[in-house]
Amino acid sequence: MNKLVEYIDVAVIGAGHAGCEASLAAARLGLETMVFTVSVDSIAMMPCNPNIGGSSKGHLVKEIDALGGEMGKVIDKTFIQSKMLNKSKGPAVHSLRAQADKKNYSNTMRQVLENTPHLTIKQAEVTELIIEDGTIKGVKTYSGATYYAKAVVLCTGTYLKARCIYGDVSNYTGPNGLQAANYLTDSLKANGVEMFRFKTGTPARIDKRSIDFSKMEEQKGDERVVPFSFSTDPESVQIDQVSCWLTYTNEKTHEIIRENLDRSPLYSGMIEGTGPRYCPSIEDKVVRFADKSRHQVFIEPEGLNTNEMYVGGMSSSLPEDVQYDMYRSVPGLEHAKIVRNAYAIEYDCINPRQLMPTLEFKNIKNLFSGGQFNGSSGYEEAAAQGLIAGINAALKVKGEELLVLDRSEAYIGVLIDDLVTKENHEPYRMMTSRAEYRLLLRQDNADLRLREKGYRVGLISKEQYQDILKKEQLIKEEIERVEHVNVGASRPVQELLEQYGSTPLTSGSTLGELIRRPELNYEVLAPIDKNRPELRYDIREQVNINIKYDGYITRQLKQVEQFKKLESKKIPEDMDYDQVKSLRIEAVQKLKLYRPVSIGQASRIAGVSPADVSVLLVYLESHRA
Amino acid sequence: MTGDTIAAIATAMSASGIGIIRISGDDSMEIISKVYRSKGGKKQIKEAESHTIHYGFIYDNDTMIDEVLVMIMKGPRSYTGEDTVEIDCHGGVLAMKKVLEAVIHAGARPAEPGEFTKRAFLNGRIDLSQAEAVIDVIQAKNEYALKSSLSQLKGSVLTSIKEIRSSILYHIAYIESALDDPEHISLDGYSEKLAQTVEKEKKKIRCLADSFDEGKMIREGIRTVIVGKPNAGKSSLLNYLVGEEKAIVTDIAGTTRDVLEETIMLQGISLRMMDTAGIRATEDVVEKIGVERARAYAKDADLVLYVVDSSIPLDENDEEILEILREKKAIILLNKSDLTPVVTKEMLEARTDMPVIAISARQEQGVEILEEQIKSMFFAGELSFNDEVYITNVRHKTALEEAYQSLTMVEKSIAMEMPEDFFSIDLMNAYEALGRIVGESVGEDLVNEIFSKFCTGK
């Protein structure tokens, strides 16, 4: 019998995107941290799409960075193409997306982990949790070693009892044929943790040499690349980029799919897990959008040193022969050679309502979790939760107040609140529409929103924090100045207005007023703004957005004020809902199950009506000591 | 619910016939037994059964304060859901205050504004909208307004606000989906579509908001339409009821060519009286319009007063009117009862179920009977207000104005060609504001506001 016993502060189970952020955060906060992985070669692996960011996910990466996480820095070093999405829309929905060199990304992240003090990487499968009196004490590995830890963070991703499936072929492996973790689920269940079974999928990878790019539209990166990380020098990311390619499915593709639906494990019942509605397989899309004659297909490089190309938009679990027919029906892919087949993967995850907004289990003290294990999907969602779980595990061990971001502070707050509060029966994907205060939660101001929190936690240096205070000051001063600079109806002014198709002035106006005109902005007014100080781009951008949209921002701030009122009404932990007679039975059941921390959170639980919330409000008001 | 025992004067603090002191809480019975003595001094009120009334006196220590009736209502079958005692005392301000003082000396705590209702709410006796209606009841000036506030938000107001909300929600959802799935949901030409909806919904909100008017509580009332053949005495009746000459009364048939409208109060019930042109076949084009309008008004009326000239035999016009009235709440007024009747009360009663009252509008006879008849129909629930959508609550009015403003902002954003994602901030505000009226959005302000508005004792 293996008698190895080790003592550490924080154990992180899994070294995917969640596990990396969690272990880095805990170690950087000074705690002896060990990160367990079934294979060191799979650290920060990207088993699905070769990109980081995208609509609303880009926000998450920027927020992770602002708080002191690693994802943004690594992608800035390893991207091969970058694009700011939705530029034609408002600043709230601008979102950065970069194509990653997958190998380079995971190697770079692995090096960061390897070189972080207090952090140890351990290749071992964790099979058992040691829980005593409702508190986690440590973990045991397959080899029988015991690691006692003051806090444990579970980031097992898609590995728990994983099964990969296409057609009638199925393997009990994790992604890319990696070893699954088959024991931990039982240990979790034995400790009363409620499990779900989810599924997700990935498309085929195709040999670049077999693709006819002349039949596709080239998708180039931005001319001027914006980095993800607020610490990255913007000049360092102006690199030569590679292209992606756009093509479309057609009626023939859809026909092939429809004819073979009966052979799909999804429809034959072989897959039990629930898939993500917002990241559907191509067979799902063909069924759900039956009236669409085509769907977009993005051909994206997996890296600079490989010929493998990712077929974005066509994930599938159809049989191998159908996959060949289906992909080859797409223009440019007629002679496609498939390197890796598309497949679906099923895995165990938890019902995240068992977590508090700190990502600690309600019923198991000092046990935290993040990532796909919590029922989310996506690298960025995973990293964001991993970061918060890691930070909080460390803060808990240190006896400090834990970090919770609310819905008005960050997409991360929205993500976690949704997971722990709303009934979620499919892999959760971050989306712009989920953030009700998104005009305030922009990707461009993540540093202004969150640097201070990162500093308080201890992941942001004093120097970085002072930089942000300075930046705030400069923005404030410049807004103040611009709002008070008067311009008359002078000739240069009128000429400039005419140049941008803007109505000439009949009397004086402030620069601020002119910036608010849809066709103008801060930058174009430079020629008539004689005393303009020299400011960095990110500062000028903030000045422009804050002036231009100030009416909307003010109104959104009002909404946040309302929101905060309910959020700040805390519900005592020992609240006895049976005592509140006028609550409906369904509400009492749900409230007992979720045990919300505030009236605000209670109001977002399905099954708790506005009337129930009023009852709670009045009840708590009357019982305030 | 456990809590201390509260007490307050539940009736207005003004000289009135009777005053009520209400006590609620676990110690109510204990407290009343300390201050109450029966006439013979033997009754143990503590042992009294629930829902009983006891005659006796209130004492503060050994000083007799007032002669009272005490009502015992034990929880949960009481307004608050707790043990409740009500003391009916003499209505003078001084007497009420003294009784309250005695009760407080015996251990009760003066109630906060709205506390009784708050307790009722917390004990599941009433819901929030009922709690809110209680405020309006307190503030209601007449019996009509009372009934109106109790039925507030039933029916059409609710329906039309829900319709507006769902239309707004559709657009919020559409914009959001388009942001998340631009491949499948297009925003091309969307602004124009949204602009149309916003304009339409704004109009509806304007209508609702405009229907609010503080004077409206009195002006609004049961839509009462006076119909009858030309020269039956409709205008005379209205004039008598109104007390001034609004309708031109002549002997020439067809004098009243339009519909006259007047609001009157009958025993606390307000009636919106409409005098109409007489109904008959006519070649006179102008009069014909009046006849048509009369029909239309009769159709929508809550109550129809059908004036029959008892000195002229019934003819095909009367048949037509009786036909129109078949499905209506109506009272037949047999006018000119001072003259020799050709048509009698019995003749009409044989033909219809409607009440028939003999009157003489000119000589002001029989009008009291009419008033009594209307009153009894109203309180028997046979008569109610029409379903016209109107708003009577200031909070609702404010919320409507907010929603209107927000939609105006959306229009501005559209006009300025802002990106679509900007529309949703103000659409959401409009949606939330309307939600506050129908109880589908919750704000702590609302709850606080509702419970602080109550006067003590309710």
Interface residues (C-beta under 8 A of the other chain):
Chain A: S55 S56 N86 S88 K89 G90 A92 V93 Y278 F289 K292 H295 Q296 M431 T432 S433 E436 R438 L439 P518 Y549 G551 Y552 R555 Q556 Q559 Q562 K565 L566 K569 Q579 V580 K581 S582 I599 S603 P610 A611 V613 S614 V615 L617 V618 Y619 E621 S622
Chain B: M1 G3 G81 K118 F121 L122 N123 G124 R125 D127 L128 E176 S177 L179 D180 D181 E183 H184 M409 M416 E417 M418 P419 E420 D421 F422 I425 D426 M428 N429 E432 G435 G439 E440 S441 V442 G443 E444 D445 L446 V447 N448 F451
